[in-house]
């Protein structure tokens, strides 16, 4: 069973930056075989797509709400994905989850096979 572990969450003032990491282990395929995605969720709301990246890292796709502020990347040699978050806003406050899928790059949460446990990000004004 693929394991995903997020880190890097925390508290930051609005306008600040954080970088989330997602370390993968117990892989059944090479890490580059999985597209990676980041989602977020606040209490009482559905999980929301944030960004996704192809297995090679050559293609990325972002939610309109984060485009130009967030950058998704990956280091296949380290089996790790990243989400660089700049110019954070209070509305970015949420639990952020990384996910992996062997079905190809997608913004649909139901297409992802594996999920991390989540990390809290709080941007305070």
KEDREN-372268 format. One line per 10 residues: their letters; for each residue x, z, y of N, C-alpha, C. Coordinates in nm, 2 decimals, decimal comma, padded with zeros to 4 digits, always signed. Each point is the difference from the previous one (the first is absolute). Last residue first. Layout:
# KEDREN-372268
a = X Z Y X Z Y X Z Y; ...
END
This chain:
# KEDREN-372268
xxxxxxxxxx = -00,50 +00,89 +03,70 +00,01 -00,04 +00,14 +00,04 +00,12 +00,09; +00,12 -00,12 -00,54 -00,08 +00,08 +00,09 +00,02 -00,04 +00,15; +00,03 -00,16 -00,55 +00,05 -00,04 +00,13 -00,09 +00,07 +00,10; +00,13 +00,04 -00,56 -00,08 +00,05 +00,11 +00,07 -00,04 +00,14; -00,01 -00,09 -00,58 +00,06 -00,04 +00,13 -00,10 +00,04 +00,11; +00,10 +00,10 -00,57 -00,08 +00,02 +00,12 +00,08 -00,04 +00,12; +00,00 -00,18 -00,52 +00,08 +00,08 +00,09 -00,07 +00,01 +00,13; -00,08 -00,15 -00,57 -00,03 +00,00 +00,14 +00,09 +00,09 +00,08; +00,00 -00,15 -00,48 -00,08 +00,12 +00,02 -00,04 +00,01 +00,15; +00,09 -00,48 -00,25 +00,07 +00,12 +00,02 -00,09 +00,11 +00,03
xxxxxxxxxx = -00,11 -00,45 -00,31 -00,01 +00,07 +00,13 +00,09 +00,12 +00,01; -00,12 -00,50 -00,30 +00,06 +00,13 +00,01 +00,00 +00,05 +00,14; -00,21 -00,42 -00,12 +00,01 +00,07 -00,13 +00,05 +00,14 +00,01; -00,28 -00,37 +00,35 +00,13 +00,08 -00,02 -00,01 +00,08 -00,13; -00,36 -00,26 +00,20 +00,09 -00,09 -00,07 +00,14 +00,08 -00,03; -00,37 +00,18 +00,26 -00,04 -00,01 -00,14 +00,10 -00,08 -00,09; +00,03 +00,04 +00,49 +00,05 +00,12 -00,07 -00,03 -00,01 -00,15; +00,10 -00,41 +00,34 -00,11 +00,06 -00,07 +00,04 +00,12 -00,08; +00,26 -00,34 +00,25 -00,04 +00,12 +00,09 -00,12 +00,07 -00,07; +00,44 -00,31 -00,21 -00,14 +00,01 +00,03 -00,03 +00,12 +00,09
xxxxxxxxxx = +00,40 -00,29 -00,32 -00,02 +00,06 +00,13 -00,15 -00,01 +00,03; +00,13 +00,00 -00,52 +00,04 -00,07 +00,12 -00,05 +00,06 +00,13; -00,04 +00,18 -00,46 -00,09 -00,11 +00,02 +00,03 -00,09 +00,12; +00,19 +00,42 -00,18 +00,07 -00,11 -00,05 -00,09 -00,13 +00,01; +00,05 +00,48 +00,30 -00,08 -00,08 -00,08 +00,08 -00,12 -00,06; +00,01 +00,53 +00,29 +00,07 -00,12 -00,06 -00,10 -00,08 -00,09; +00,02 +00,40 +00,45 -00,06 -00,05 -00,12 +00,08 -00,12 -00,05; -00,02 +00,46 +00,37 +00,05 -00,13 -00,04 -00,05 -00,03 -00,13; -00,21 +00,31 +00,42 +00,03 -00,02 -00,14 +00,08 -00,13 -00,02; -00,15 +00,40 +00,40 +00,05 -00,14 -00,03 +00,04 +00,00 -00,14
xxxxxxxxxx = -00,34 +00,30 +00,34 +00,09 +00,01 -00,12 +00,03 -00,15 -00,03; -00,10 +00,12 +00,51 -00,06 -00,02 -00,13 +00,09 +00,04 -00,11; -00,01 -00,15 +00,57 +00,00 +00,12 -00,09 -00,08 -00,02 -00,12; +00,03 -00,31 +00,37 +00,08 -00,03 -00,12 +00,01 +00,13 -00,09; -00,21 +00,00 +00,43 -00,08 -00,06 -00,10 +00,07 -00,04 -00,12; +00,23 +00,18 +00,38 -00,08 +00,10 -00,07 -00,09 -00,06 -00,11; +00,44 -00,28 +00,11 -00,12 +00,05 +00,08 -00,07 +00,11 -00,08; +00,53 -00,25 +00,02 -00,11 +00,06 -00,07 -00,11 +00,05 +00,10; +00,43 -00,29 +00,01 -00,11 +00,01 +00,09 -00,12 +00,06 -00,06; +00,30 -00,16 -00,38 +00,04 +00,02 +00,14 -00,13 +00,01 +00,09
xxxxxxxxxx = +00,17 +00,01 -00,55 -00,11 +00,01 +00,09 +00,05 +00,04 +00,14; +00,16 -00,21 -00,52 +00,05 +00,05 +00,13 -00,12 -00,01 +00,10; +00,06 +00,01 -00,55 -00,09 -00,03 +00,11 +00,05 +00,06 +00,13; +00,19 -00,15 -00,54 +00,00 +00,08 +00,12 -00,11 -00,05 +00,09; +00,20 +00,01 -00,56 -00,07 -00,06 +00,11 +00,00 +00,08 +00,12; +00,32 -00,04 -00,49 -00,07 +00,08 +00,11 -00,06 -00,10 +00,10; +00,33 -00,05 -00,38 -00,14 +00,02 -00,05 -00,08 +00,08 +00,10; +00,46 -00,18 +00,04 -00,02 +00,15 +00,00 -00,14 +00,03 -00,05; +00,15 -00,45 +00,04 +00,11 +00,06 -00,07 -00,02 +00,15 -00,01; -00,30 -00,26 +00,25 -00,03 -00,01 -00,14 +00,12 +00,05 -00,08
xxxxxxxxxx = -00,22 +00,09 +00,48 +00,13 -00,01 -00,05 -00,01 +00,00 -00,15; -00,36 -00,10 +00,45 +00,04 +00,06 -00,14 +00,14 -00,03 -00,02; -00,42 +00,02 +00,42 +00,12 -00,06 -00,06 +00,02 +00,06 -00,14; -00,36 -00,02 +00,48 +00,02 +00,03 -00,14 +00,12 -00,07 -00,05; -00,19 +00,18 +00,50 +00,08 -00,10 -00,08 +00,02 +00,04 -00,14; -00,32 +00,10 +00,50 +00,05 +00,04 -00,13 +00,07 -00,12 -00,07; -00,18 -00,07 +00,43 +00,05 +00,14 +00,01 +00,06 +00,05 -00,13; -00,20 -00,44 +00,06 +00,09 +00,02 +00,11 +00,06 +00,14 +00,02; -00,44 -00,03 -00,27 +00,08 -00,12 +00,02 +00,08 +00,02 +00,13; -00,35 +00,29 -00,19 +00,14 +00,04 +00,00 +00,10 -00,11 +00,03
xxxxxxxxxx = -00,49 -00,05 -00,02 +00,02 +00,12 +00,07 +00,14 +00,05 +00,01; -00,15 -00,38 -00,26 +00,00 -00,03 +00,14 +00,04 +00,12 +00,08; +00,17 -00,04 -00,50 -00,13 +00,02 +00,07 +00,02 -00,02 +00,15; +00,34 -00,25 -00,33 -00,03 +00,12 +00,07 -00,14 +00,01 +00,04; +00,41 -00,26 -00,34 -00,14 -00,01 +00,06 -00,04 +00,14 +00,05; +00,46 -00,32 -00,22 -00,07 +00,12 +00,04 -00,13 -00,03 +00,07; +00,44 -00,24 -00,32 -00,13 -00,01 +00,06 -00,06 +00,14 +00,03; +00,43 -00,06 -00,21 -00,01 -00,11 +00,09 -00,13 -00,02 +00,07; +00,17 +00,32 -00,35 +00,01 +00,04 +00,14 -00,02 -00,11 +00,10; -00,04 +00,02 -00,50 +00,13 -00,04 +00,05 +00,02 +00,05 +00,15
xxxxxxxxxx = -00,41 +00,08 -00,22 +00,10 +00,06 -00,08 +00,14 -00,03 +00,05; -00,39 +00,01 +00,37 +00,02 -00,06 -00,13 +00,12 +00,06 -00,08; -00,32 +00,26 +00,36 +00,12 -00,08 -00,01 +00,02 -00,05 -00,14; -00,38 +00,26 +00,38 +00,04 -00,03 -00,13 +00,12 -00,09 +00,01; -00,34 +00,38 +00,31 +00,10 -00,11 -00,01 +00,03 -00,02 -00,15; -00,39 +00,27 +00,16 +00,10 +00,00 +00,11 +00,09 -00,12 +00,00; -00,52 +00,18 -00,20 +00,12 -00,08 -00,02 +00,08 +00,01 +00,13; -00,35 +00,38 -00,17 +00,02 -00,11 +00,09 +00,13 -00,07 -00,02; -00,40 +00,36 -00,24 +00,14 -00,04 +00,01 +00,02 -00,13 +00,07; -00,43 +00,29 +00,11 +00,05 -00,07 -00,11 +00,15 -00,03 +00,03
xxxxxxxxxx = -00,24 +00,44 +00,21 +00,00 -00,15 +00,01 +00,06 -00,06 -00,12; -00,05 +00,48 +00,07 -00,13 -00,06 +00,02 +00,00 -00,15 +00,02; +00,46 +00,24 +00,10 -00,12 +00,06 -00,07 -00,13 -00,07 +00,04; +00,43 -00,30 +00,01 -00,04 +00,12 +00,07 -00,12 +00,06 -00,07; +00,42 -00,38 -00,14 -00,14 +00,06 -00,01 -00,01 +00,12 +00,08; +00,33 -00,48 -00,13 -00,02 +00,13 +00,06 -00,14 +00,04 -00,01; +00,41 -00,36 -00,23 -00,14 +00,02 +00,04 +00,00 +00,14 +00,07; +00,37 -00,41 -00,18 -00,03 +00,13 +00,06 -00,14 +00,00 +00,04; +00,30 -00,30 -00,39 -00,09 +00,01 +00,11 +00,00 +00,14 +00,05; +00,28 -00,40 -00,34 -00,02 +00,14 +00,05 -00,09 +00,00 +00,12
xxxxxxxxxx = +00,14 -00,32 -00,47 -00,03 +00,00 +00,15 -00,03 +00,15 +00,03; +00,30 -00,15 -00,43 -00,12 +00,07 +00,06 -00,01 -00,03 +00,15; +00,36 -00,14 -00,28 -00,12 -00,06 -00,07 -00,12 +00,05 +00,07; +00,45 +00,16 +00,10 -00,04 -00,12 +00,07 -00,12 -00,07 -00,06; +00,19 +00,38 -00,21 -00,07 +00,04 +00,12 -00,04 -00,13 +00,08; +00,04 -00,04 -00,53 +00,09 +00,02 +00,11 -00,07 +00,03 +00,13; -00,26 +00,16 -00,43 +00,06 -00,13 +00,05 +00,10 +00,02 +00,10; -00,20 +00,37 -00,17 -00,01 -00,08 -00,13 +00,05 -00,14 +00,03; +00,12 +00,50 +00,25 -00,05 -00,14 +00,01 -00,01 -00,07 -00,14; +00,12 +00,47 +00,20 -00,08 -00,03 -00,13 -00,06 -00,14 +00,00
xxxxxxxxxx = +00,10 +00,15 +00,48 +00,07 +00,03 -00,12 -00,09 -00,02 -00,12; +00,05 -00,05 +00,60 -00,06 -00,04 -00,13 +00,09 +00,04 -00,12; -00,08 +00,15 +00,56 +00,09 -00,02 -00,11 -00,07 -00,03 -00,13; -00,08 -00,02 +00,55 -00,08 +00,00 -00,12 +00,10 -00,04 -00,12; -00,01 +00,17 +00,57 +00,06 -00,06 -00,11 -00,09 +00,02 -00,13; -00,04 +00,00 +00,59 -00,04 +00,05 -00,13 +00,08 -00,08 -00,11; +00,07 +00,13 +00,54 +00,02 -00,10 -00,10 -00,04 +00,07 -00,14; -00,12 +00,06 +00,57 +00,03 +00,06 -00,13 +00,03 -00,12 -00,10; -00,06 +00,11 +00,59 +00,02 -00,08 -00,12 +00,02 +00,08 -00,13; -00,26 +00,05 +00,54 +00,11 +00,02 -00,09 +00,01 -00,09 -00,12
xxxxxxxxxx = -00,36 +00,04 +00,32 +00,10 -00,08 +00,06 +00,13 +00,01 -00,08; -00,32 +00,41 -00,02 -00,05 -00,14 +00,02 +00,11 -00,07 +00,07; +00,17 +00,40 -00,28 -00,08 -00,02 +00,12 -00,04 -00,15 +00,01; +00,08 +00,25 -00,48 +00,07 -00,07 +00,11 -00,09 -00,01 +00,12; +00,06 +00,21 -00,55 -00,07 +00,01 +00,13 +00,09 -00,07 +00,10; +00,00 -00,13 -00,54 +00,02 +00,12 +00,09 -00,08 -00,01 +00,13; +00,22 -00,29 -00,48 -00,11 +00,03 +00,09 +00,04 +00,13 +00,08; +00,28 -00,20 -00,35 +00,02 -00,04 +00,14 -00,11 +00,03 +00,09; -00,02 -00,14 -00,55 +00,07 +00,11 +00,08 +00,01 -00,05 +00,15; -00,24 -00,12 -00,54 +00,02 -00,02 +00,14 +00,07 +00,12 +00,07
xxxxx = -00,04 -00,23 -00,52 +00,01 +00,12 +00,08 +00,03 -00,03 +00,14; -00,17 -00,22 -00,51 +00,03 -00,03 +00,14 +00,00 +00,14 +00,07; +00,02 -00,21 -00,54 -00,01 +00,11 +00,09 +00,04 -00,04 +00,14; -00,18 -00,24 -00,50 +00,07 -00,01 +00,12 -00,03 +00,12 +00,09; -00,03 -00,01 -00,54 -00,08 +00,00 +00,12 +00,09 +00,00 +00,12
END
